[in-house]
Amino acid sequence: MTETQWLLGFHLVGAFLFVSGAVAVGVLHSLALRRERPSEIVLLLGLARSAVAVVGTGALATIIFGLWLVDNRGFSVGDGWISAALALWLASVVLGAVGGRAARRTRYLAERLAAGDDRPSDELLRALRDPVARLLNYGSFLAPVAVLALMVWKPGT
């Protein structure tokens, strides 16, 4: 195998981790929305936290091997499709980090409620359904999908 094939392989594994981790986070959060007991919500949001680690690992691998691949293949970060992909990657990471803060606060609230009487709470349900956090998380998921499209079609090359 050539160096380019190795780099591409690791880059694709990173992309798979990035996107599949994001899907897992979304699914677990959606399942938490369907629960009322704080203890169940804590469990699901705790699992989502593990999936966030997968997202982070994938994000790191995609950027490291992606930039290495750019250099290896003789592309430039100034190429339009690469610049757009980098901007979308950064947007995804930032949106996910900001949206993740709200999820962390929601998990802490659920932990406190679960340690108490473990009864359904309107405050917890409002926190889970926070439209701003949901918009940030949707954006953090859609950005890598757009990056994937750029990587496949490489417009302008």
C-alpha positions in Angstrom: 0.0 0.0 0.0 1.1 3.5 -0.7 1.4 6.3 1.8 -1.6 8.0 0.2 -3.7 4.9 0.6 -2.7 4.6 4.3 -3.5 8.3 4.9 -6.8 8.0 3.1 -7.7 4.9 5.1 -7.0 6.6 8.4 -8.8 9.8 7.3 -11.9 7.7 6.3 -11.8 5.8 9.6 -11.7 9.2 11.4 -14.7 10.4 9.3 -16.6 7.3 10.1 -16.0 7.8 13.8 -16.9 11.5 13.6 -20.2 10.9 11.8 -21.2 7.7 13.6 -20.5 9.2 17.0 -22.6 12.2 16.1 -25.4 9.8 15.0 -25.1 7.9 18.3 -25.3 11.2 20.3 -28.4 12.2 18.4 -30.1 8.9 18.9 -29.4 8.8 22.6 -30.6 12.4 23.0 -33.8 11.5 21.1 -34.3 8.6 23.4 -33.8 10.8 26.4 -36.5 13.1 25.1 -39.0 10.2 25.3 -38.2 9.5 28.9 -39.6 11.3 32.0 -37.7 9.8 34.9 -34.5 11.6 35.6 -32.6 8.4 36.3 -33.4 7.1 32.8 -32.4 10.5 31.3 -29.1 10.4 33.2 -28.4 6.9 31.8 -29.0 8.0 28.2 -27.2 11.3 28.5 -24.3 9.5 30.1 -24.1 7.1 27.2 -24.2 10.1 24.9 -21.2 11.5 26.7 -19.3 8.3 25.7 -20.4 8.8 22.1 -19.1 12.4 22.3 -15.6 10.9 22.9 -16.0 9.0 19.7 -16.9 12.2 17.9 -13.8 13.9 19.3 -11.5 11.1 18.3 -13.0 11.1 14.8 -12.7 14.9 14.6 -9.1 14.8 15.6 -8.3 12.0 13.2 -10.1 13.6 10.2 -8.2 16.9 10.7 -4.8 15.3 11.2 -4.9 12.8 8.4 -6.9 15.1 6.2 -4.3 17.9 6.3 -1.5 15.3 5.9 -3.4 14.0 2.9 -3.7 17.5 1.4 0.1 17.9 1.7 0.8 14.4 0.4 -1.4 14.8 -2.7 -0.1 18.2 -3.5 -3.4 20.1 -2.9 -3.5 23.4 -1.0 -5.6 24.5 1.9 -6.3 27.5 -0.3 -8.2 25.3 -2.7 -11.9 26.3 -2.5 -13.3 22.8 -1.6 -10.6 22.2 1.0 -11.1 25.7 2.6 -14.8 25.1 2.7 -14.3 21.7 4.2 -12.1 23.1 6.9 -14.5 25.9 7.7 -17.4 23.3 8.0 -15.3 21.0 10.1 -14.5 24.0 12.5 -18.2 25.0 12.5 -19.2 21.4 13.4 -16.7 21.3 16.3 -17.6 24.7 17.7 -21.4 24.2 17.3 -21.1 20.7 19.0 -19.0 22.1 21.8 -21.5 25.0 22.5 -24.5 22.7 22.2 -22.7 20.1 24.4 -22.6 22.6 27.2 -26.3 22.7 27.4 -26.5 18.9 27.3 -24.0 18.8 30.2 -26.1 21.2 32.3 -29.2 19.0 31.5 -27.3 15.9 32.6 -26.3 17.6 35.8 -29.9 18.6 36.5 -31.1 15.1 35.8 -28.4 13.7 38.2 -29.6 16.0 41.0 -33.2 15.0 40.4 -32.4 11.3 40.1 -30.6 11.5 43.4 -33.6 13.1 45.0 -37.1 11.7 44.4 -36.5 10.7 40.7 -39.8 12.2 39.6 -40.6 13.7 36.2 -39.7 17.4 36.1 -40.9 20.1 33.8 -37.6 21.9 34.2 -35.7 18.9 33.0 -38.0 18.4 30.0 -37.6 22.0 29.1 -33.9 21.7 29.3 -34.0 18.6 27.1 -36.1 20.4 24.5 -34.1 23.6 24.5 -34.5 24.8 20.9 -31.2 26.7 20.8 -29.3 23.7 22.0 -31.1 21.5 19.5 -30.4 23.9 16.6 -26.7 24.0 17.6 -26.5 20.2 17.7 -28.3 19.8 14.4 -25.9 22.2 12.9 -22.9 20.3 14.3 -24.3 17.2 12.6 -25.1 18.7 9.3 -21.7 20.4 8.8 -19.8 17.1 8.5 -22.4 15.8 6.1 -21.6 18.8 3.9 -17.9 18.1 4.3 -18.6 14.6 3.1 -20.2 16.0 0.0 -17.2 18.2 -0.6 -14.8 15.3 -0.1 -16.7 13.1 -2.6 -17.3 15.7 -5.4 -14.3 18.0 -4.9 -15.9 20.9 -6.8 -13.4 23.0 -8.8 -10.8 20.2 -9.3 
